[in-house]
Amino acid sequence: MARKPNYQFERQERDRQKAAKTALKADAKREQRARDRGEFEPPADPPADET
């Protein structure tokens, strides 16, 4: 038997995924502009755990 559709939830999920993708693109563009200007500092590597 097919499931009952939950249109509101599905729409929210699509919107959430689209917003996340848009944010990633904006971050990449911001970093690229900073690199082009010579202002970019790459993030520091996290310290290695020595356990």
C-alpha distance matrix in Angstrom:
0.0 3.8 6.6 9.4 12.3 15.5 18.1 21.1 20.2 19.4 22.6 24.6 23.5 24.6 27.8 28.5 28.2 30.4 32.9 33.1 33.7 36.3 38.0 38.3 39.8 42.2 43.3 44.0 46.0 48.0 48.9 49.9 52.1 53.7 54.3 55.9 58.2 59.0 57.7 54.8 55.0 52.3 50.6 52.4 50.9 49.6 52.0 51.2 50.3 52.9 51.6
3.8 0.0 3.8 6.6 8.8 12.2 14.5 17.7 17.0 15.8 19.0 21.1 20.1 21.0 24.2 25.1 24.8 26.8 29.4 29.8 30.3 32.8 34.6 35.0 36.4 38.8 40.0 40.7 42.6 44.6 45.6 46.6 48.7 50.4 51.1 52.6 54.9 55.8 54.5 51.7 52.0 49.4 47.9 49.8 48.5 47.3 49.9 49.3 48.6 51.4 50.3
6.6 3.8 0.0 3.8 6.2 9.0 11.9 14.7 13.7 13.1 16.4 18.1 17.3 18.7 21.6 22.3 22.4 24.6 26.9 27.3 28.2 30.6 32.2 32.9 34.5 36.6 37.8 38.8 40.7 42.4 43.5 44.7 46.8 48.3 49.2 50.8 52.9 53.8 52.3 49.5 49.8 47.2 45.5 47.5 46.3 45.0 47.5 47.1 46.4 49.3 48.2
9.4 6.6 3.8 0.0 3.8 6.5 9.4 12.1 11.9 11.8 14.7 16.5 16.5 17.9 20.4 21.4 22.1 24.0 26.1 27.0 28.1 30.1 31.7 32.8 34.3 36.1 37.5 38.7 40.4 42.0 43.4 44.7 46.5 48.0 49.2 50.7 52.6 53.7 52.1 49.5 49.9 47.6 45.9 48.0 47.1 45.8 48.5 48.4 47.7 50.7 49.7
12.3 8.8 6.2 3.8 0.0 3.8 5.8 9.0 9.0 8.4 11.1 13.3 13.4 14.4 16.9 18.2 18.9 20.5 22.6 23.8 24.8 26.6 28.4 29.6 30.9 32.7 34.3 35.5 37.0 38.6 40.2 41.4 43.0 44.7 45.9 47.3 49.2 50.5 48.9 46.4 47.0 44.8 43.3 45.6 44.8 43.7 46.6 46.7 46.3 49.4 48.7
15.5 12.2 9.0 6.5 3.8 0.0 3.8 5.7 5.6 6.3 8.7 10.2 10.9 12.5 14.5 15.6 16.8 18.5 20.2 21.5 22.9 24.5 26.0 27.5 29.1 30.5 32.0 33.6 35.0 36.4 38.1 39.5 41.0 42.5 44.0 45.4 47.1 48.3 46.5 44.2 44.7 42.7 41.0 43.3 42.8 41.6 44.5 44.8 44.3 47.6 46.9
18.1 14.5 11.9 9.4 5.8 3.8 0.0 3.8 5.5 5.1 6.0 8.6 9.9 10.6 12.2 14.1 15.4 16.4 18.2 20.0 21.1 22.3 24.2 25.9 27.1 28.4 30.3 31.8 32.9 34.4 36.3 37.5 38.8 40.6 42.1 43.4 45.0 46.5 44.8 42.6 43.4 41.6 40.2 42.8 42.5 41.6 44.7 45.2 45.1 48.4 48.1
21.1 17.7 14.7 12.1 9.0 5.7 3.8 0.0 3.8 5.5 5.2 6.2 8.7 10.0 10.6 12.2 14.3 15.3 16.4 18.4 20.1 20.9 22.4 24.5 25.8 26.7 28.5 30.4 31.5 32.6 34.7 36.2 37.3 38.8 40.6 41.9 43.3 44.8 42.9 40.8 41.6 39.9 38.4 40.9 40.9 39.9 42.9 43.7 43.6 47.0 46.7
20.2 17.0 13.7 11.9 9.0 5.6 5.5 3.8 0.0 3.8 5.4 5.1 6.2 8.7 9.8 10.4 12.3 14.2 15.2 16.5 18.4 19.8 20.9 22.7 24.5 25.6 26.9 28.8 30.3 31.3 33.1 34.7 36.1 37.4 39.1 40.7 42.1 43.3 41.3 39.1 39.5 37.6 35.9 38.3 38.0 36.8 39.8 40.4 40.1 43.5 43.1
19.4 15.8 13.1 11.8 8.4 6.3 5.1 5.5 3.8 0.0 3.8 5.4 5.1 6.3 8.6 9.8 10.7 12.3 14.2 15.4 16.7 18.3 20.0 21.4 22.8 24.4 25.9 27.3 28.8 30.3 31.9 33.2 34.8 36.4 37.8 39.2 40.9 42.2 40.5 38.2 38.8 36.8 35.4 37.9 37.5 36.6 39.7 40.2 40.2 43.6 43.3
22.6 19.0 16.4 14.7 11.1 8.7 6.0 5.2 5.4 3.8 0.0 3.8 5.4 5.1 6.2 8.5 9.9 10.5 12.2 14.3 15.4 16.4 18.3 20.1 21.2 22.4 24.3 25.9 26.9 28.4 30.4 31.6 32.8 34.6 36.2 37.4 39.0 40.5 38.8 36.7 37.7 36.0 34.8 37.5 37.5 36.9 40.2 41.0 41.2 44.7 44.7
24.6 21.1 18.1 16.5 13.3 10.2 8.6 6.2 5.1 5.4 3.8 0.0 3.8 5.5 5.1 6.0 8.6 9.8 10.4 12.2 14.2 15.1 16.3 18.4 20.0 20.8 22.4 24.4 25.6 26.6 28.6 30.2 31.4 32.8 34.5 36.0 37.4 38.7 36.8 34.7 35.4 33.7 32.2 34.9 34.9 34.1 37.3 38.3 38.4 41.9 41.9
23.5 20.1 17.3 16.5 13.4 10.9 9.9 8.7 6.2 5.1 5.4 3.8 0.0 3.8 5.4 5.0 6.1 8.5 9.8 10.6 12.3 14.1 15.3 16.7 18.5 19.9 21.2 22.8 24.5 25.7 27.2 28.8 30.4 31.7 33.1 34.8 36.4 37.5 35.7 33.3 33.8 31.8 30.3 32.9 32.6 31.8 35.0 35.7 35.8 39.3 39.3
24.6 21.0 18.7 17.9 14.4 12.5 10.6 10.0 8.7 6.3 5.1 5.5 3.8 0.0 3.8 5.5 5.2 6.1 8.6 10.0 10.6 12.2 14.2 15.5 16.6 18.3 20.1 21.3 22.6 24.3 26.0 27.1 28.7 30.4 31.7 33.0 34.9 36.2 34.7 32.4 33.3 31.4 30.4 33.2 33.1 32.7 36.1 36.8 37.3 40.9 41.1
27.8 24.2 21.6 20.4 16.9 14.5 12.2 10.6 9.8 8.6 6.2 5.1 5.4 3.8 0.0 3.8 5.5 5.0 6.1 8.6 9.9 10.4 12.2 14.3 15.3 16.3 18.3 20.0 21.0 22.2 24.3 25.7 26.8 28.5 30.2 31.4 32.9 34.4 32.7 30.7 31.8 30.2 29.2 32.2 32.5 32.1 35.6 36.7 37.4 41.0 41.4
28.5 25.1 22.3 21.4 18.2 15.6 14.1 12.2 10.4 9.8 8.5 6.0 5.0 5.5 3.8 0.0 3.8 5.4 5.1 6.2 8.7 9.9 10.6 12.5 14.4 15.3 16.6 18.6 20.1 21.0 22.7 24.5 25.8 27.1 28.7 30.4 31.8 32.9 31.0 28.7 29.4 27.7 26.3 29.1 29.3 28.7 32.1 33.2 33.7 37.3 37.7
28.2 24.8 22.4 22.1 18.9 16.8 15.4 14.3 12.3 10.7 9.9 8.6 6.1 5.2 5.5 3.8 0.0 3.8 5.5 5.1 6.2 8.6 9.9 10.7 12.5 14.3 15.4 16.8 18.6 20.0 21.4 22.8 24.5 26.0 27.2 28.8 30.6 31.7 30.1 27.6 28.3 26.3 25.2 28.0 27.9 27.7 31.1 32.0 32.7 36.3 36.8
30.4 26.8 24.6 24.0 20.5 18.5 16.4 15.3 14.2 12.3 10.5 9.8 8.5 6.1 5.0 5.4 3.8 0.0 3.8 5.5 5.1 6.1 8.6 10.0 10.7 12.2 14.3 15.5 16.6 18.3 20.1 21.1 22.6 24.4 25.8 27.0 28.8 30.2 28.8 26.7 27.9 26.3 25.6 28.7 29.0 29.2 32.8 33.9 35.0 38.6 39.4
32.9 29.4 26.9 26.1 22.6 20.2 18.2 16.4 15.2 14.2 12.2 10.4 9.8 8.6 6.1 5.1 5.5 3.8 0.0 3.8 5.5 5.0 6.1 8.7 9.9 10.4 12.2 14.3 15.3 16.3 18.3 19.9 21.0 22.5 24.3 25.6 27.0 28.4 26.6 24.6 25.8 24.4 23.6 26.7 27.4 27.4 31.0 32.5 33.5 37.3 38.1
33.1 29.8 27.3 27.0 23.8 21.5 20.0 18.4 16.5 15.4 14.3 12.2 10.6 10.0 8.6 6.2 5.1 5.5 3.8 0.0 3.8 5.4 5.1 6.3 8.7 9.9 10.6 12.5 14.4 15.3 16.7 18.5 20.1 21.2 22.6 24.4 26.0 26.9 25.1 22.7 23.5 21.7 20.6 23.6 24.0 24.0 27.6 28.9 29.9 33.6 34.5
33.7 30.3 28.2 28.1 24.8 22.9 21.1 20.1 18.4 16.7 15.4 14.2 12.3 10.6 9.9 8.7 6.2 5.1 5.5 3.8 0.0 3.8 5.4 5.2 6.3 8.7 10.0 10.7 12.5 14.3 15.6 16.6 18.5 20.2 21.2 22.7 24.6 25.8 24.5 22.0 23.2 21.4 20.9 24.1 24.4 24.9 28.6 29.8 31.2 34.8 35.9
36.3 32.8 30.6 30.1 26.6 24.5 22.3 20.9 19.8 18.3 16.4 15.1 14.1 12.2 10.4 9.9 8.6 6.1 5.0 5.4 3.8 0.0 3.8 5.5 5.1 6.2 8.6 9.9 10.6 12.2 14.3 15.3 16.5 18.4 19.9 21.0 22.7 24.3 22.9 21.0 22.5 21.4 21.2 24.6 25.5 26.2 30.0 31.6 33.2 36.8 38.1
38.0 34.6 32.2 31.7 28.4 26.0 24.2 22.4 20.9 20.0 18.3 16.3 15.3 14.2 12.2 10.6 9.9 8.6 6.1 5.1 5.4 3.8 0.0 3.8 5.4 5.0 6.2 8.6 9.9 10.4 12.3 14.2 15.3 16.5 18.3 19.9 21.2 22.4 20.6 18.5 19.8 18.6 18.1 21.5 22.6 23.1 26.9 28.7 30.3 34.0 35.4
38.3 35.0 32.9 32.8 29.6 27.5 25.9 24.5 22.7 21.4 20.1 18.4 16.7 15.5 14.3 12.5 10.7 10.0 8.7 6.3 5.2 5.5 3.8 0.0 3.8 5.4 5.1 6.2 8.7 9.9 10.7 12.3 14.3 15.4 16.5 18.4 20.1 21.0 19.5 17.0 18.0 16.4 16.0 19.4 20.1 21.0 24.8 26.3 28.1 31.7 33.3
39.8 36.4 34.5 34.3 30.9 29.1 27.1 25.8 24.5 22.8 21.2 20.0 18.5 16.6 15.3 14.4 12.5 10.7 9.9 8.7 6.3 5.1 5.4 3.8 0.0 3.8 5.4 5.1 6.2 8.6 9.9 10.5 12.3 14.3 15.2 16.4 18.5 19.8 18.9 16.7 18.5 17.3 17.7 21.3 22.3 23.6 27.4 29.0 31.1 34.7 36.4
42.2 38.8 36.6 36.1 32.7 30.5 28.4 26.7 25.6 24.4 22.4 20.8 19.9 18.3 16.3 15.3 14.3 12.2 10.4 9.9 8.7 6.2 5.0 5.4 3.8 0.0 3.8 5.4 5.1 6.1 8.6 9.8 10.6 12.3 14.2 15.3 16.6 18.3 16.9 15.2 17.2 16.7 17.1 20.9 22.4 23.7 27.5 29.6 31.7 35.3 37.1
43.3 40.0 37.8 37.5 34.3 32.0 30.3 28.5 26.9 25.9 24.3 22.4 21.2 20.1 18.3 16.6 15.4 14.3 12.2 10.6 10.0 8.6 6.2 5.1 5.4 3.8 0.0 3.8 5.4 5.1 6.2 8.5 9.9 10.6 12.3 14.2 15.5 16.4 14.6 12.5 13.9 13.1 13.3 17.0 18.6 20.0 23.8 25.9 28.1 31.7 33.7
44.0 40.7 38.8 38.7 35.5 33.6 31.8 30.4 28.8 27.3 25.9 24.4 22.8 21.3 20.0 18.6 16.8 15.5 14.3 12.5 10.7 9.9 8.6 6.2 5.1 5.4 3.8 0.0 3.8 5.5 5.2 6.1 8.7 9.9 10.5 12.2 14.3 15.1 14.3 11.8 13.6 12.5 13.6 17.2 18.5 20.4 24.2 26.0 28.5 32.0 34.1
46.0 42.6 40.7 40.4 37.0 35.0 32.9 31.5 30.3 28.8 26.9 25.6 24.5 22.6 21.0 20.1 18.6 16.6 15.3 14.4 12.5 10.6 9.9 8.7 6.2 5.1 5.4 3.8 0.0 3.8 5.4 5.0 6.1 8.6 9.7 10.4 12.4 14.1 13.5 12.0 14.6 14.4 16.0 19.7 21.5 23.6 27.3 29.3 31.9 35.3 37.6
48.0 44.6 42.4 42.0 38.6 36.4 34.4 32.6 31.3 30.3 28.4 26.6 25.7 24.3 22.2 21.0 20.0 18.3 16.3 15.3 14.3 12.2 10.4 9.9 8.6 6.1 5.1 5.5 3.8 0.0 3.8 5.5 5.2 6.3 8.7 10.0 10.8 12.3 10.8 9.6 12.3 12.7 14.1 17.8 20.1 22.1 25.7 28.1 30.7 34.1 36.5
48.9 45.6 43.5 43.4 40.2 38.1 36.3 34.7 33.1 31.9 30.4 28.6 27.2 26.0 24.3 22.7 21.4 20.1 18.3 16.7 15.6 14.3 12.3 10.7 9.9 8.6 6.2 5.2 5.4 3.8 0.0 3.8 5.5 5.0 6.1 8.6 9.9 10.3 9.1 6.8 9.2 9.2 11.1 14.8 17.0 19.3 22.9 25.2 28.0 31.3 33.9
49.9 46.6 44.7 44.7 41.4 39.5 37.5 36.2 34.7 33.2 31.6 30.2 28.8 27.1 25.7 24.5 22.8 21.1 19.9 18.5 16.6 15.3 14.2 12.3 10.5 9.8 8.5 6.1 5.0 5.5 3.8 0.0 3.8 5.4 5.0 6.1 8.7 9.7 9.9 8.2 11.2 11.4 13.9 17.5 19.4 22.1 25.6 27.7 30.7 33.8 36.5
52.1 48.7 46.8 46.5 43.0 41.0 38.8 37.3 36.1 34.8 32.8 31.4 30.4 28.7 26.8 25.8 24.5 22.6 21.0 20.1 18.5 16.5 15.3 14.3 12.3 10.6 9.9 8.7 6.1 5.2 5.5 3.8 0.0 3.8 5.4 5.1 6.3 8.6 8.6 8.5 12.0 13.3 15.8 19.3 21.8 24.4 27.8 30.2 33.2 36.3 39.0
53.7 50.4 48.3 48.0 44.7 42.5 40.6 38.8 37.4 36.4 34.6 32.8 31.7 30.4 28.5 27.1 26.0 24.4 22.5 21.2 20.2 18.4 16.5 15.4 14.3 12.3 10.6 9.9 8.6 6.3 5.0 5.4 3.8 0.0 3.8 5.4 5.1 6.1 5.0 4.9 8.6 10.5 13.1 16.4 19.2 21.9 25.1 27.7 30.8 33.8 36.7
54.3 51.1 49.2 49.2 45.9 44.0 42.1 40.6 39.1 37.8 36.2 34.5 33.1 31.7 30.2 28.7 27.2 25.8 24.3 22.6 21.2 19.9 18.3 16.5 15.2 14.2 12.3 10.5 9.7 8.7 6.1 5.0 5.4 3.8 0.0 3.8 5.4 4.9 5.9 4.8 8.2 9.5 12.8 15.8 18.3 21.4 24.4 26.8 30.1 33.0 35.9
55.9 52.6 50.8 50.7 47.3 45.4 43.4 41.9 40.7 39.2 37.4 36.0 34.8 33.0 31.4 30.4 28.8 27.0 25.6 24.4 22.7 21.0 19.9 18.4 16.4 15.3 14.2 12.2 10.4 10.0 8.6 6.1 5.1 5.4 3.8 0.0 3.8 5.5 7.7 8.1 11.7 13.3 16.6 19.6 22.0 25.2 28.2 30.5 33.8 36.7 39.7
58.2 54.9 52.9 52.6 49.2 47.1 45.0 43.3 42.1 40.9 39.0 37.4 36.4 34.9 32.9 31.8 30.6 28.8 27.0 26.0 24.6 22.7 21.2 20.1 18.5 16.6 15.5 14.3 12.4 10.8 9.9 8.7 6.3 5.1 5.4 3.8 0.0 3.8 5.5 7.7 11.3 13.8 16.9 19.7 22.6 25.6 28.5 31.2 34.5 37.3 40.4
59.0 55.8 53.8 53.7 50.5 48.3 46.5 44.8 43.3 42.2 40.5 38.7 37.5 36.2 34.4 32.9 31.7 30.2 28.4 26.9 25.8 24.3 22.4 21.0 19.8 18.3 16.4 15.1 14.1 12.3 10.3 9.7 8.6 6.1 4.9 5.5 3.8 0.0 3.8 5.7 8.6 11.4 14.7 17.1 20.0 23.2 25.8 28.4 31.8 34.4 37.7
57.7 54.5 52.3 52.1 48.9 46.5 44.8 42.9 41.3 40.5 38.8 36.8 35.7 34.7 32.7 31.0 30.1 28.8 26.6 25.1 24.5 22.9 20.6 19.5 18.9 16.9 14.6 14.3 13.5 10.8 9.1 9.9 8.6 5.0 5.9 7.7 5.5 3.8 0.0 3.8 6.5 9.8 12.6 15.1 18.3 21.1 23.8 26.8 30.0 32.7 35.8
54.8 51.7 49.5 49.5 46.4 44.2 42.6 40.8 39.1 38.2 36.7 34.7 33.3 32.4 30.7 28.7 27.6 26.7 24.6 22.7 22.0 21.0 18.5 17.0 16.7 15.2 12.5 11.8 12.0 9.6 6.8 8.2 8.5 4.9 4.8 8.1 7.7 5.7 3.8 0.0 3.8 6.3 9.3 12.1 15.1 18.0 20.9 23.6 26.8 29.7 32.7
55.0 52.0 49.8 49.9 47.0 44.7 43.4 41.6 39.5 38.8 37.7 35.4 33.8 33.3 31.8 29.4 28.3 27.9 25.8 23.5 23.2 22.5 19.8 18.0 18.5 17.2 13.9 13.6 14.6 12.3 9.2 11.2 12.0 8.6 8.2 11.7 11.3 8.6 6.5 3.8 0.0 3.8 6.4 8.6 11.8 14.7 17.4 20.2 23.5 26.2 29.3
52.3 49.4 47.2 47.6 44.8 42.7 41.6 39.9 37.6 36.8 36.0 33.7 31.8 31.4 30.2 27.7 26.3 26.3 24.4 21.7 21.4 21.4 18.6 16.4 17.3 16.7 13.1 12.5 14.4 12.7 9.2 11.4 13.3 10.5 9.5 13.3 13.8 11.4 9.8 6.3 3.8 0.0 3.8 6.4 8.9 12.0 14.9 17.4 20.7 23.6 26.6
50.6 47.9 45.5 45.9 43.3 41.0 40.2 38.4 35.9 35.4 34.8 32.2 30.3 30.4 29.2 26.3 25.2 25.6 23.6 20.6 20.9 21.2 18.1 16.0 17.7 17.1 13.3 13.6 16.0 14.1 11.1 13.9 15.8 13.1 12.8 16.6 16.9 14.7 12.6 9.3 6.4 3.8 0.0 3.8 6.4 8.8 12.0 14.8 17.7 20.8 23.6
52.4 49.8 47.5 48.0 45.6 43.3 42.8 40.9 38.3 37.9 37.5 34.9 32.9 33.2 32.2 29.1 28.0 28.7 26.7 23.6 24.1 24.6 21.5 19.4 21.3 20.9 17.0 17.2 19.7 17.8 14.8 17.5 19.3 16.4 15.8 19.6 19.7 17.1 15.1 12.1 8.6 6.4 3.8 0.0 3.8 6.3 8.8 11.8 14.9 17.7 20.8
50.9 48.5 46.3 47.1 44.8 42.8 42.5 40.9 38.0 37.5 37.5 34.9 32.6 33.1 32.5 29.3 27.9 29.0 27.4 24.0 24.4 25.5 22.6 20.1 22.3 22.4 18.6 18.5 21.5 20.1 17.0 19.4 21.8 19.2 18.3 22.0 22.6 20.0 18.3 15.1 11.8 8.9 6.4 3.8 0.0 3.8 6.4 8.6 11.9 14.7 17.7
49.6 47.3 45.0 45.8 43.7 41.6 41.6 39.9 36.8 36.6 36.9 34.1 31.8 32.7 32.1 28.7 27.7 29.2 27.4 24.0 24.9 26.2 23.1 21.0 23.6 23.7 20.0 20.4 23.6 22.1 19.3 22.1 24.4 21.9 21.4 25.2 25.6 23.2 21.1 18.0 14.7 12.0 8.8 6.3 3.8 0.0 3.8 6.4 9.0 12.2 14.9
52.0 49.9 47.5 48.5 46.6 44.5 44.7 42.9 39.8 39.7 40.2 37.3 35.0 36.1 35.6 32.1 31.1 32.8 31.0 27.6 28.6 30.0 26.9 24.8 27.4 27.5 23.8 24.2 27.3 25.7 22.9 25.6 27.8 25.1 24.4 28.2 28.5 25.8 23.8 20.9 17.4 14.9 12.0 8.8 6.4 3.8 0.0 3.8 6.4 9.0 12.1
51.2 49.3 47.1 48.4 46.7 44.8 45.2 43.7 40.4 40.2 41.0 38.3 35.7 36.8 36.7 33.2 32.0 33.9 32.5 28.9 29.8 31.6 28.7 26.3 29.0 29.6 25.9 26.0 29.3 28.1 25.2 27.7 30.2 27.7 26.8 30.5 31.2 28.4 26.8 23.6 20.2 17.4 14.8 11.8 8.6 6.4 3.8 0.0 3.8 6.2 9.3
50.3 48.6 46.4 47.7 46.3 44.3 45.1 43.6 40.1 40.2 41.2 38.4 35.8 37.3 37.4 33.7 32.7 35.0 33.5 29.9 31.2 33.2 30.3 28.1 31.1 31.7 28.1 28.5 31.9 30.7 28.0 30.7 33.2 30.8 30.1 33.8 34.5 31.8 30.0 26.8 23.5 20.7 17.7 14.9 11.9 9.0 6.4 3.8 0.0 3.7 5.9
52.9 51.4 49.3 50.7 49.4 47.6 48.4 47.0 43.5 43.6 44.7 41.9 39.3 40.9 41.0 37.3 36.3 38.6 37.3 33.6 34.8 36.8 34.0 31.7 34.7 35.3 31.7 32.0 35.3 34.1 31.3 33.8 36.3 33.8 33.0 36.7 37.3 34.4 32.7 29.7 26.2 23.6 20.8 17.7 14.7 12.2 9.0 6.2 3.7 0.0 3.8
51.6 50.3 48.2 49.7 48.7 46.9 48.1 46.7 43.1 43.3 44.7 41.9 39.3 41.1 41.4 37.7 36.8 39.4 38.1 34.5 35.9 38.1 35.4 33.3 36.4 37.1 33.7 34.1 37.6 36.5 33.9 36.5 39.0 36.7 35.9 39.7 40.4 37.7 35.8 32.7 29.3 26.6 23.6 20.8 17.7 14.9 12.1 9.3 5.9 3.8 0.0
